[in-house]
């Protein structure tokens, strides 16, 4: 499912116009993104939790070749059942 399909389904399920649903979906995604950027955990009841995890840099050597992987941030999702 992509954003467009999600907006269409929300519109059909709620009876609201697509433009209103689009603003609501975009706003929800933006708020989740902002919280994750700040390093907060986002928990949505009966759905799941998003959290970020910092991954340190790594250095691999095999004789004459050196590979350096810079640090990064990974987003993890755990579903709630």
N, C-alpha and C positions, 0 to 999 in steps of 0.2 A: 504494500500500500504506500502511495506517495502522498504529498501534501494535498494535491488537487483532489485525489480520491477521498482523503480524510475529510476535507471540507465539504465535499458533495454528500458523504454519508451523514455527517453531523447535521447538515441542512435538511436532509430527508428525515432523519430521526427526530429532530426538534421542531420542524416546520418553520424554521427561521430562514430568512433570505441568505443566499450564498455569501453576499458581501459581509453581512454581520458575522457569519460563521468564519469567514476568512480572517476577519480582524481578531476574533476570539482565538482561533488556532495560532495565528502568527504571534499574538501577544503572549500566549502560554509558552510557545517555543522560545520566545525572546527572554521571558522571565527565567525559564529553566536554564538557558544558556548563560545569562548574567550570573546566576547563582553558582553555576559550575566554574565560571571564570574566576569568581571570588574564592573558590575552593570549598564551597558549601556542599553538603550532601542534599540531594533532592529526593524526597520520599513521597510517592503518590499511593494512597491507600488502595488496595485491591488491584494494583497495577505493578509497581516495582520501585526500585531506588536507583538513582544515578549518582555516581561519585567519581572524582578524579583521582588519579594515582600518578605520582611523579616517578619517572623512570630515569635512573642515573645514566651517565655516559659509560660506554664500554670501549675497551681497546683490545683488539685481537692482533696477535703477532704469529707469523709462521715463517721464521727465518728472514727473508728479504722483504716481506710484505707486511705493512701495518695498516689496519683498518680502524678508524675512530668513528664511533657512532655517538652523536651528540645527545645530551639529555632531552627528554620529551615528556609530555603529559598525555596520559591515556584516559579515556572515559570508559568506565565500567557500568554495566547494568545488571541488576539482580531482580528477577521477577518475584512478585509476592503471589502466593497461591492460597 
